[in-house]
């Protein structure tokens, strides 16, 4: 065999690389097992951690091995994943120097609305809206005008800079600002001490993905990441200046409270507790009343009543309750201006924890030169008056200025604990974000659930692997042993490449590897079935294997190429775990081609060239499917009727019953909650509906469903989903806790409830998807399916050179997709596992399409071969021969794949059941559609005129394809 030396060298080198990459994972796992066995013996643990592994060329330490070990996703290890979005309106406003031009402001407001249902970037939408409003109003503003972008913040823009040039400059500056935000976020994460964090920019957006395996406190993570560190200093308005306005509001609330969203019997003045005020604030409000006060102050009625002296006033809350009154929060009146630009808005050069003269924890800081100058001016102007120090619109302190401060040094006090002060110093030290950030998507997986996922994944993996080994050796005998060897090497390469590429292994990724095993079986089945045909034709064992590999190559390449194309589409359009699935599938396909086609060939011919025999069957399987011939084309009309009936039923169900959409597509929050006893999902859902009423008394969407077992529920709600603040997340969790309290252990606290582990009940995983992200996921899902279908159509057209084949293939894929969608529409109310339409479902659809086209391509490849070799057959006979001759391959591949998917479905854990159910339906109907839809449609559009005679193996007819 030509090139066997090169293939052997590549296999050995690749194996050594993979071994080198996987040793740290093995060593770290070994050390951690020893640490666990030490049972807390600090001296022994220290000795174990200091142990080294001498590899000859290097020494491996535990800490070094830990850094280099294979990354596990959140679903396997537990941890937190958040998707941050940098506020692009803030970035645009900053570049305009906070201009108050009415066209600009209207364009920004309109862009905010449009962005909710758009996949375009914020800045592109802004330019579209600005152009439209500018034209409609006839203002003829140029983007380079001083009131827009022609200011000191963008010195490269001149009066004669064209709009297109300005757009390019602004986009570049915004992209640079997001890059700055990315670096700031990464620095903050490093300060948090996260192990193996993964921080990535999402291309083409202002979003940053942060994954932190092993982290538990999601509130702390969100707070650390969302804080913009926008430290600002403002003048403060005091009670005498604000009191008349509050008096007016008191009368208005009593008369029009319902129009402000509160009850008329609310006495606004009584809520202020001015008699307890001991600071430079304007009210001292109980924590339980802050929401009501916010509602009143932010209402349109209250805004319209503002007198001139407080037209631009910003009401801000204190950072936390005062030490003297833990149940109340101080409200401050901050003197604003038309563009709400702070008098001092400087970055911090240094920040340190210190202590004041009373021993209280404070934060000392030094401003940059710009901030120092502005601070000097502000303090000179406000001697003996209060100045508020704010961070992200929270007032940390508002002391009176004793004298001017010329050097930019100042101190922040705020009743800090040591930990809070450290967090503040870390945030300030990492630098400020160029704009505010909000969490638009978040996922949290508890460590106990992660370990359960590992166990479930490994069990399903082991069972699937065992099934494949037993079946392939049973069916193909000695050749099957070589297939198993190639498959083991394939798995070793996949894990090694995953580790060397620093890729993250997820639970769907394990499913992708298991599916790769099934595809490896398919590759060997194609080769061995062709080899059997050559042996039955009377060739020697050596010649049969040579021709078997030769004739199988086209079908293997075509099948793997279409599946690889689907995986690429999944990778680019998918997010999170779906990328992991697609990535392992792509690596697996590439390694399958190398191990099952090239390396397996080297091993087999190495044996055969030594004169040794290698069986390609066993006694029970030798003649299976050998003489099977079925008139598939003659029966195609029955298949058309069956497919038409199923399609009508599915479309009817989709039109009338619709789907159960997951929060990926609708936006919302999911919580998987574990209890210490059996619970009734319907009763709990009714309780939570009462808890999650909106402020205007309407019911939010709430669903509670048994998840896995009767002690576990999956609870979904869209309550407060439009509010992307940390406070909204905490409010939902508090209400969830209160609504479930009757079913939880008596002594469980909110903190314990939010971070459940194997020892107590509570939330074991949570997920939040904001509306804008949900819209993007839905759009990308549709685009992924369209792109996959389009790519497959073009590939088939190029490879087979007849549009009829492409049409048949795409029609079969469309048929499969409709059947799966219909099944999910019909059964989602009845099945005991998750049957939501979400991005996992899209991944399943695309995987099924990849598998189905693989099956179809094998048949089409045989048809293409017979077009050259069997020119005397009728077209129908030729199609029947092609399908019948590939039945062995079709059965073996479908059977083993279904067995593998069943293993994952049964043993792979609750999170994968919906995914695998779609795969089961898809594989079954994919096999059916390859024969009865793809081939039948290709035949009907290829034939010309009326065929005569019987559709048999030896049928000849005037109409032969050669005449076409």
N, C-alpha and C positions, 0 to 999 in steps of 0.2 A: 504493500500500500504506500503510495507516495505521500511524503510529508509526515510519516508516523514519528520520525525522530523529533521534528519540530513540535508536534502535538504533545509528545511525551515530556519534552523540556518545558513547554508552557504549563502543562498540568502540574509538574513538580514545583516549578517556581511559584505558580499561583497557590499551590498547597502550602508551601513554606511561608508565603506572605500571610495567608489566612491563619495559619497556626500561630505565627508571631502576634497577630492582632487579637486572637482569641485567648491566648495564655493569660493576659491580665484579668480578663473576666473570670476565668477559672480560678486564678490565684486569689482574687478579691473575695470570691464566693467561699473559698476554702478558709481564708482568714476569718471571715464573718461567722462561719459555722463554729470555728474554734472560740471566737469571742463570746458567742451565745452559750457555748458549753462551759465557759469560765464562770457563769452565774454571778456576774458583778464583781468578781475578784479584781480590783483595780491593778494590783501588782502584776497579776497574770495577764490581764488585758494589755497592759503597757508592753510586757515582754513579747506578746503575740504580734502586736502592731509594729514592733521594731524588728521583727524577723524579716529576712530577705530570701529571695529565690535567685540563685546564681544560674543564669542561662548561658554562661560562657562568654558571650559577647556583651552582656550587660547584667546588672543586678536589679532585681525588681523589688521595690518596696510596696507596702500596702497602700500608702497614700498615692504613690505613682500608679499602681494598678487600678485604684479606685477612679482616678481621673481618666484612665484609658479604657475602662470596662465598657461593655456594650450599653448603649443608652436604652432605657425602657420607657415607654410612653406612660402617660398618667393612668391609663386603664390597666396597666400592669404593675405600676409602682405606687400609685396614689400621688396626689399633688394638685397643683393649681395651674390652669391655663387661662390667660386673659388676652383679649384683643382690644388694644387701646386705639382710640382715634383722636388725632390731634385736631383741635378746633380750627378749621381753615378759615372760618369767618374772622377769628381773631388775627390770623396771619395776614389776611387781606386788609383788615382795618389798620393794622400796624403799618403796613406798607403805604397806606394812604395818609399816614400820620393822624389817624382817627378823624378824618374829615367828616363834616356833617352835611355835605352836599346832598340835597334831597334825592337826586337821581341815583347817587351811589347808595344811599340808605335803602331806597326802594328796591334797588337791584339786589342788595344783600338779603333783604327780607324775603323777596321772591325766590331767591336761590335756596334759602333755608327750606321753603315749602317744596320746591321742585326736587331737591336732593333726596327727600324721603322715598321717592319712587323712581330714582334714576341710578343707572350704573356708571354714568359719566363722572369724572372728577368734579369736585366742588368748584375749582377755579374755572374749568371749561363751562360749567353751567352759569357761573357768575358772568363770564364774558358774554355768553348768549343773552342773558337777562339784561345786562347793561346795554348791549347794542339794541335790543328790542325796546326798552323803556326810553332810551336816548332818542330813538327814531320816532316813537309814538308821541313824545312830548315836544319834538322838534328843537331840542336844546343844543344839538350839534356839538356836544362835548367830546373832546379828544381824551384818550386815556393818559396822554402826556400832560394834560392841564394840571396846574398847581393844586387844584381842588381834588384831583384824583390821585395819580401816581407821580406827578412831576414835583416832588418835594425833596427835602433834605435826606429822607430815608432811602431814596433811590437816586443817588447822584449821577448814575449813568444814563438817566433819562433826561433828555433836553427838550426844549419847546418844539423842535421839529422832528422828534422821534415818532415814527409811524405807529399806528395802533398794533400792527402785527409784531413790530419790534418790541413794543411795550409788553404785549402778551408773552412773548418769549422770555423777556427779562423777569417778569413777575413769576412765571412758572418755574424758572430756574431758582429764583430766590426762595420760593415756597418749598421746592424740593430740598434745597439746602437747609431750610429751617426744620423740615421733618427729619433730615439727617442729623441735625444737632439734637433734636428731641430723642432720636434713637440712641445717640451716645450718652445722653444724660440718663435715660432709662437704664441702659446697660451698666452705667457706673453705680446707680442706686441699687441695682440687683446684686452687684458684687459686694456692696456694703452690707447687704442682708445676709450674706454667707450662704446663699443657695448652692446646692451641689448639682453640678451638670445642668445649669440653666440653659435654655435655648431661646435667644432673642433674635427675631428676624423682622425686617421690613417687609410688608406686603407690597409687591411691585405694583406701581401704577396707582397707589392710594396713599392716604396720609395715615395708614394704620400700621401698628407695630404689634407683632405677636410675641407673647412672653409665656414660656412654659417653664415651670419650676417644680420638678419632681420632688416628692418628699415634703413639700411645704404644706402646712395645715391651716394656718390662720389667714383665711382669704380676706377678711376685713383689713388686716394689717397690710397685706400685699396691695390691695386696691388703693388704700390710703397712700401708701408709699409711692405708688406708680402714678396716681391721678394728681397728686399735689403738684401744682405747676411751679412752686417755690417763687411765685410772683410776690415778692416782698414789697409792699407799698406803704407810703406814709401820707396821711390825710389830715386836713383840719377837721375838728369835731364841733358839731353844733350841740348846744346843751338845752336843758329842760325849758328855760324861759322862752327860747326861740321856737320850740316845737310845741309847747303846751297848748297854744290856741288852736292849732290844727287838730290835736288829739281831742280837744273839747268838741270841736265841730264833728269829728268822726263819731264821737259817743252819741250825739243826737241822731246822726244819719243811720248808724247801725240799729238804733232803737226803732227807726221808722222803716228802713229799707234793708234790714239784715238778710232777708231771703235772697235779694238780688246780688248780695255780696258772698253768698254761699254759707251764711251762718244764721243761727236762730235770732229772731228779733229781741228775745229776752236777754241777749248777751249785753252786759254792761262793760263796754270797752274800757272805760276809765278804771274800773275795779280790777281789770286784768293787769294793769300796768304796775301796781304796787309801788307807787312813787315814794311811799313812806319808808320802804325798805331799801331804797337806792343809796348805795354808799360809794359809787364810782362816778365817772364822767359820762355815763350812759344816760338814756332818756326813759328807761323803764327796766323793771326787774320782774321778769315774767316766769311763772311756773312752767316747768318743762312740759307738763301736760297741756298747757295753753298756747305753746309756741305755734302750733299748726293753725289755730284759729286766728292768732294775730297776723301770721303770714298771709292768710287768706284775705283778711280785711285790708291790710296795707297794700297788697298787690292787686286788689280788685280794681276794675275800671272806674267804679264810682269814686273810690278813694283817690285814685290818680287824678281824676278830673277836679277834685276839690282842693288840690294842693295850691297854696298861695305862692307868690313869686319868690319869696325868700327860701322856699324849700322845693322849688320845682325840680331840681336835679339831685336832691338829697337821696343818698343810698342808705337804707336801713340795713345794718349788719349785726349779726349776733356775735356774742363773745365766744372765744375758742372753747371754753368749758365753764361749768358753774364755778362761782367763787368759793374759796375755802370756807367762808362764813355762812354760805347758803347753798348746800349741795343740791337742792331741789329746784333751783331757779337759774335762769340764764339772762344775762344783761343784754339789752337792746341798745345799740349805738346809732346815732344819726351822723352820717359822714357827709361833709360838705362836698357835693359833686359839682360837675360843670357840664357843658353841652355835649362834650365828647367823652366824658367820664374818664379823663386821663389824670392819673394821680400826680400831685406836685412832685413827689419823689418816687421814682420807679427804677432803682438801681440794683444791679446784681451784687451778690455778696462775694467778697474775695476770700474771707476766712470766717469760720464760725466755730466756737468752742463752748463747752459746758463750763459754767462758773457758778459762783454762789454770791448772793448779796450780803449786806451787813447783818441780816437776820438769819443767815444760813440757808436761805431758800435757793432752790435750783433755778438758775437763769441761763440765758444764752447770750454770750458776748459775740459781737460780729464787727467786721470791718468792711465798709462799702468800697466799691470801686470809685475811681476819680469822678466820674459823672455823678454818681449817686451822692458822693461827699459834698460836691458843690451845691446840689439841689437841697440836700439836708441842711446845710448851713443857712441857705436862704429861707427855708421853711421855719427853722427854729428861731432865726432872728425876727421873723414876722410874728411869731406866736409866743413870745415870752409871756409867762404867767397864764398861758392858755393851754388847753389839752391838745395833743396830737396823737392820732391813732396809728398804731403799727398793725398792719393787716397782712395776712398770708392767705391767698386764695379766698378773699372776701370773708375772712373770719378775723375778728379783732382779738389780737393776743394781749395787747395792753394799750392804755390810752392815758398816759400820765401828763401832768402839767409840765410845760417847758420852763426850767429855772433860768437858763441862759442859753445863748446861741452855742451850737456844737459845730466847730469848724473842721474837725479832722475826719469826719465820716465814721467815727466809732459810736456805737450805741449798744443798748442792751434790751433784750426781750424777756419780759417776765410773764408768767401766765399760770401760776399755780401748777408747775410741771412736776411730774415724777421723774426720776432719773432716766427711765426708759423712754418717756415721751420726749425729754430733752435730747436724748441721743438720737431718736428718730428725726427730730427737727434739725439737728446739726448735720446728720447724714444727708437729708434732703437738700439743705442749703449748700453743703459742701459739694454735692454732685452737680450743682449748677441749676439754674432755673430753666424750665421748659419755655420755648419761644411762644407757646400758647397753651391754653388749657387742654387737658386730656380727659376723655371719658371712656369708661369701660363699656363697649358695645356688645361684647360677648365674653362669657366666663364659664369655665368648667372646673368643678372641684370633685376629686375622687378620693375617698378615704383610703388609708393604707390597708385596712382589712379587706375592702372590696378589691383593691389592687392585687392582694395576695390570692384571693379567691379566683380572680380572673386568670392569674398565672397558672393556678392549679387546673382550672377548667380548660385553659388553652393547651396545657401540656398533656392532659388526659386525652382530649380530642385529637391532638397531634399524634400521640402514641397509638391510639386505636386506629386512626386512619392509616398510619404508616404500617401497622401490623396487617391490616386488611389488604393493603396493596401488595405487601411482600408475599403473603399467603396466596393471593389470587394469581399474581403474575407467574409465580413458580409453578403453581398447580396447572396453569394454562399453557405455559411455554417451556416448562422443564428447564434444561440446562441454560438455554438462552435467557430464561427469566432470571436466573441467578446473576448473570451479567447485567441485566437491567436493574436489579436491586443494587448491585455494587455501584453502578453509575449514578443511581438515585441518591445513595448515601454520600458519595463524593459531591454530588450536586448540592445537597443540603449543607455540607461543610463549607463549600464555596460561598453559598448564599449568606450564611451567618458571618463568614469571614469578611466578605465584601461589605455587608451592612456595618460591621464593626469598624473596618478600615475607613469607610466613608463617613464615619461619625453619624450614621443615620439612626433614627429612633425606631425601635421595634415596638409595635402596638398589637393589640388583640386582633384587629382586622388584618394587620400585617402577618400574624401567624396564620390567619385564614388564607391570606394570599400565598403563603409558603405551602400550605396544604393543597391549595388548588394547583400550584406549580407541580407538586408531586403527581397529581392526577394528569397534568399535561405531559409530564415526563413519561408516564405510563402510555399515554396516547402516542407519543413519538415512537416508543418501542413497539407498540401494537402495530402501527403502520409499517414499520420495517419488517417485523416478524411475519405479518400477514402476507406481505409481498414475497418474502423469502419462502413461505409455505407454497405460494402459487408457483414459484419457480421450481421447487422440489417436485410438486405434483406434475409439472411439465416435463420431468425426467432429467433435470440437470443435476450435476454433482453437488455435494454440500457446499464446496468452496465457491463454485459458480453461482449457486442459488443465493448465497449470502451477498456476493458481489452485486448481482443484479437486484437483489432485494433492497440493499442500501441505495443503489443507483436510482431505481424507479420510485422509491419512497421520498427522495429528496425534495422534489418539486412540491409535493403535497405537504410535507413538513414545513418547508419555508413559507408557503402560502398561508397555512393554518396559523403558524406562529406569528407571522407578520401582521395578520389582521387582529389577533389577540393583543399583540404588542401595541398596535395602533390604538386600540381601545384603552389600554393601560396608560398610554401617553395622554390621551384625552382626559382620563380620570385624574391624572397627576396635575395637569394644568388647570382644570376646572374645579377639582375637589379641594377640600380644606381639611386640616387636622388629620384624624385617623384615616380618612379616605386616601390621603396622599401616601400614608404608610402602606396601605393595601396596594395601591398602584405601584409604588416603588418596589416592594418585594416581588410583585408580579413581573415587573420589567426585568429585574435582576434575575429572577427565576427563569424567565423565558430565554434570556441570553445564555445562562448557564446550562439550561436543558439542551439547547442546540449544541453546546460544546461537549457536554458529558455524554448525552444519549446518542448523538450522531457521530462526533469525531472520536472522543475518547473511548466510547463503547466499541466503535469499529476497530480501533487499534487493539483493544484487548481481545476481541473476538477473532480477528485475523491472526493475531499472535498465536492463538491456540490452534486455529485451523491450519496454518502454515507448518505446524509441527506434526501434522498428520492426525491430530486428535479430532474425534467426532464432537459435535455440539448439537444436541436435539433442539428442535424448535416447536415441539409439541409433546404432550403426554398421551398415553393410550386413550383416556376418556375424551380428549379434546382434538385429537388428530383430524377427524372428519367433520367436526362441527362446522356448519355453514358451507361445507365444500360444494355440495351439489344443490344448494338452495337457489331457486330462481322464482321470482314473484313478478306478476304482471302489475307493477306499480302504476305505470302510465294508464293502463286500462281501467284501474280503479280510482283514478284521480278525481273523477266527478263526485264520487262518494265523499272523498276527503274534502272537496270544495264545499259540499253541503254541510258536513260536520263543522268545518272551520267557520263557515258563514253563520251557522246557528250560534256557535260559541262567541263569535265576534259581536253579533247582535245582542246577545245576553249581556256581555261585558260592557258594551257601549251604553246599553240601556241602564245598567246598574250605575255606571259612572255618571250618566246624565241625571238619574233620579236620586241615588243615594250618596253620590260623591265619595269623598275619601275622609279618612281621619288624618289631617295634616299634623306633622310634628312641629315643634317650636322652631326648627330650622327654617321652615317656610312661612310661619305666621308671626314669629316673635313671641317670646314668653319665657317662663321659667319652669324647669323640671326639677323635682326633688325625689330621690329614691330614699324612702324612710323605712328603717327597720324597727320592729317592735319586739317586745319580749313575750308576746302572746298573739294568738290569732285575732285578726281584726276584720270588720265588715267594711268593704270599700264604699258601698253605697251610703252607709250611715256617716262615715267620715266625710264623704263628699258633701253631704247636706250640711254638716257642721261648718265646713270650710266656706261654703257659699255665703253663709251669714257673716263670716269673718272678713271676706274679701269684697264687701260692698264698697262701691266708689263713693266719693264725697257727696255726690248728688243722689245717692240712694240706689243706684243701679247695680245689678249683679255683674261681677266680672266672670270671665270664663274660668271654670274650675272643673278638673276631672281627677278622680282618684281611681286607680286600677291596680288590681293585684299584680305584683311583679315577681315572678319566680315561685313564690310560695305565699301562704296565707298570713305570714308574719311580715310581709314586705309589700309596700305600696309604691307606685310611681304616681306622684301628684304633679299636675300641670296647671298653670294659671297664667293669665295675661295681666293680672293686677299690677298697676303702676309700671307697666313695661315701657311706657314712653318716658318715664323718669329714670335717667341713667346715672343718678347720683348714688353714692355709697349709702346715704341715709335711706333711700327707697329700698335698697337691698335689705338693709337691716330691719326696716318696717315690715317687709313681707315675711322675713324669717321669724320676727316676733309674733306676727299674727298666725303664722303656721304653727308655731310652738303653742300658742294659746288655744288654737283650734284642736290640736291633737293631745292636749294635756291630759284629758280624761282617759286616754288610751296608753299613756306613757307611765313608767315607774314613778311613784309618788315623790321621790327625792331628786329627780333629774332637773338640773338647772338649764337655763337657755344656752349657756356656754357649752355644756356637755352635749346638749341636743344638737348643736350646730357642728360638732366634731365627733361623731359616733365612731367607736371602734368595736372590735369583736367582743368587748366586755360589757357594752351597754347600748341601749337603743338610741335612735336619733337619725340624723341625715348622714347617709353613707356616700352619697354623691349628689351633686347639684349642677345645673346648667342654666345659663341665661343667654338668650339671643335677642338683641335689640331689633326693632322693626327694620332699620336700614340694612343691617347685616342679613336679616331674613330675606329681604327683597333681593339682595345680591346673590345669596345662596340659591334662591329659586330661579333667578335669571340664569346663573351659571349652570345650574342643573339642566335646564332646557337647552341651553347652548351646547352643553356636553353631549347630550343625546343627538342633537342635530348634527354636530360636528362628527361624531362617531359614525352615524349613518352615511353622511356625505363622504367621509374619508373611505369607508368600506366600499361604497358604490364606485368611487374613482379607482380604488385599488383593483377591484374585481374587473373593471372595464379595461384597465391597462394590462392586467395579467391574462385575461381570457379573450380580449379583443372583440367581444360581442356584448352590446348593451342589454341583450335579453338575459344574459347571466347576471348582470348587475341588477336588473329589475327584479328577477326572481329572488336573488339574495336579499335585497332590501325589503321586498314584500314579505318574505319570511320573517325578517327581523321585526318589521312593523307588527306582524301577526303575533309574534312572541310577546312583544311589549304590551299589546292590547290585552292579551290573555292574562298576563301578570297583573296589570293595572286592574282589570276586571275582578280578578280573584281577591285583590286587596280591598276593592270596593265592596264586594259581596260578603267578605268574611271578617272584616275588621271588628265588627261588633260581637263576634262569637268566639274568636280564637283566644286562648288563655295567655297569649304572648303578644308583644308589641307589633302592631301592623300599621304603623304610621308611615305616611309618605314624607320622607326626609332625605337628607343627603346620603345616608346609608342605603336607602332604597334605590336612589339614583345609581349608586355604585353597583348594587346588585343587578339592576337592569343592564348597565353597560357591560358588566362581567358576563351576563347571560348572552348578550349580543355577541360578545367576543367568542364565547364558546360555540354558539349556534353557527356563526359564520365559519368557524374552524371546521365544524362538522359538514357544513355545506360545501366548503372549498374542497374537502377530500373527495366528495362525490363529483363535483365539477371537474376536478383534476383528472379523475378516471374517465369522465365523458370526453374531455379534451384529448386524452390518450387514445381512446377508442375511435374518435373522429379520424385519426390518422391511420389506425390499424384495421378497423372493421367497416370499410366503406360499402360493403355489400348489404349491411343491415338496414332495415328501416330506421327512421329516427326514433320511433317508439321502442323498437327492439334494442337499439343502442343505449337508450336511457335506462331501460330495464336491466340490461346486462351490467351497466355501470353501477347502478344502485345495488343490485344483487351481489356483485362481486366485492362490494365494500361492506357487506352486512356484518362480517366478523369483526371488522374494525369498529363499526358503529356500535354494535352491541357491547363489545369489551370496554370501549372508552366510556360510553354512557353508564354502563353498569358500575364500573369502578368509581367513576366520578360521583354518581348518586350515593354509593356506599360511603364515600369519603364525606360528602356533604351531610349525610344522615348522622355520621359520627360527630361532626361539629354541631349539628342541630341538637342532638340529644345531650352531648357532654360538654359543649363549648361555652355554656353559660347563657344567662338570660339576655345579655346585650347583643348576642349574635343570632338569636333565634329568628327574629323577623327577617334579618338579612339572609339567613340560610333557607328560610321558607320560600322566599322569592327565587333563590337559586334552584331549589328543588323543582318548583313549578317550571322555571325557565329551562332547566336542562331537559326535563321530560318533553315539554312542548318544542324545545329547540331541536331535539332529535327527530320528532315527528315532522316539524316544518321543513327541515332540510330535505326530507324525502318527498313529502306530500304537498308542500307549498313551493319551496324554491325550485326544485327540479321540475315540478308540474308546470309552473308558470313559465319557466325558461323554455320548456318543450312547446307549450302552446304558442308562444311568440316566435319560436324558431321554425316551426313546421310551416310548410306552404302547400296548400291544396289538401285533398283528402287522401289519407293513407289507406292502402288496401292490405288484406291478408291478416295473419295472426301475429300478435306481438310476441315472438319467441326468439330464442337464441340464434336460430339459423334462418330466421325470416329474411327474405330478400324482397325488394320492392323497386319499382321504377324510381320512386322518390328516395334518393340517398343523399346524405348530407354533402357528399363530395360535389354534387351538382349545384350546391348553393353558392 
